[in-house]
Amino acid sequence: MILIDGSAGARELVSQTLVTSSWVQVDQRLIDLFARMTCDLQWIHVDSERAQASASGTTIAHGLLTLSLGPRFSYGFTGVSYGVDYGYGRVASPRQCRPARACACGPTSRVRRTPRAECN
């Protein structure tokens, strides 16, 4: 885990690739569990036999499954009382993640100052 020292430390990392994560094994069991949890039971994810005839030749992980692994590759902050997850922007999945293969994540930080929210 990378430790980032406060907002000044975060500003120094704007637009830099921090690190490529360690590899995570994505197997069919994980894909099936995610499919049931999200009610996305498309055959390309869960039907191994039918997927053999597809262009990929096998089932593939959901794009949202690979995105949801993001917190596993998180960074730690010191000198910060709290932070807000502002969401994801410009997310793309350039490669399919297939079962029994490992996937890795290489996030790019995009740090910017936002105005304080006013609560009513």
C-alpha positions in Angstrom: 0.0 0.0 0.0 1.2 3.5 -0.8 0.9 6.1 1.9 0.1 9.6 0.7 0.9 12.4 3.1 -2.1 14.8 3.2 -3.5 16.9 0.5 -0.1 18.3 -0.5 1.2 14.8 -1.1 -1.9 14.0 -3.2 -1.4 17.1 -5.3 2.1 15.9 -6.1 0.6 12.8 -7.6 -2.0 14.4 -9.9 -2.2 12.5 -13.2 0.7 10.1 -12.4 0.4 6.3 -12.6 0.9 5.3 -9.0 1.6 1.6 -9.2 0.3 -1.5 -10.9 -1.4 -3.7 -8.4 -0.6 -7.2 -7.5 -2.3 -9.9 -9.5 -5.8 -11.1 -8.4 -7.1 -14.5 -9.5 -10.6 -14.2 -11.0 -12.2 -17.6 -11.3 -15.6 -18.8 -12.5 -16.9 -19.1 -9.0 -16.3 -15.4 -8.4 -17.9 -14.5 -11.7 -20.9 -16.6 -10.9 -21.3 -15.0 -7.5 -21.1 -11.5 -8.9 -23.6 -12.4 -11.6 -26.1 -13.6 -9.0 -25.5 -10.6 -6.8 -26.1 -8.1 -9.6 -28.7 -10.1 -11.5 -26.5 -9.9 -14.6 -26.8 -13.5 -15.7 -25.8 -13.0 -19.4 -24.6 -16.2 -20.9 -21.2 -14.7 -21.8 -20.5 -14.5 -18.1 -22.1 -17.7 -16.7 -22.6 -20.3 -19.5 -19.2 -21.9 -20.0 -20.5 -24.3 -22.7 -22.2 -21.6 -24.8 -19.3 -19.2 -24.3 -16.9 -21.7 -25.9 -18.5 -20.8 -29.3 -18.1 -17.0 -28.7 -15.2 -14.8 -29.9 -13.5 -15.1 -26.5 -13.8 -18.9 -26.4 -14.7 -18.8 -22.8 -16.8 -16.9 -20.3 -15.5 -13.4 -19.3 -15.8 -11.4 -16.1 -18.2 -8.5 -15.9 -16.6 -5.1 -16.5 -18.2 -4.0 -13.2 -16.7 -7.0 -11.4 -13.2 -5.9 -12.4 -14.0 -2.3 -11.5 -15.4 -3.4 -8.1 -12.0 -4.9 -7.3 -10.6 -1.3 -7.1 -10.8 -0.9 -3.3 -8.6 -3.9 -3.0 -5.9 -1.8 -4.7 -6.4 1.2 -2.5 -3.9 3.7 -1.2 -3.5 5.0 2.4 -3.5 8.6 3.4 -1.7 10.2 6.4 -2.5 13.6 7.8 -6.0 13.6 6.4 -9.0 13.6 8.7 -11.4 12.2 6.1 -11.9 11.9 2.4 -14.8 11.4 -0.1 -14.9 8.9 -2.8 -15.9 11.1 -5.7 -16.5 8.2 -8.1 -14.9 6.9 -11.3 -14.3 8.9 -14.4 -13.3 7.8 -17.8 -13.3 4.1 -17.0 -12.5 1.7 -19.7 -11.9 -2.1 -19.9 -9.4 -2.4 -22.7 -9.0 -6.2 -22.1 -11.4 -8.9 -21.1 -10.7 -10.7 -17.8 -11.2 -14.4 -18.3 -11.7 -17.0 -15.6 -8.6 -18.9 -14.3 -6.5 -15.9 -15.3 -5.2 -13.2 -13.1 -6.1 -9.5 -13.4 -4.2 -6.5 -12.3 -5.2 -2.8 -11.9 -3.0 0.2 -12.8 -4.9 3.3 -11.5 -4.0 6.9 -12.4 -4.7 9.4 -9.7 -6.7 12.5 -10.6 -6.7 14.8 -7.6 -8.6 18.1 -7.7 -10.0 20.4 -5.2 -13.8 20.6 -5.1 -16.0 23.2 -3.3 -17.4 22.3 0.1 -21.0 20.9 -0.2 -23.7 22.8 1.6 -26.2 20.7 3.5 -29.8 21.8 3.9 
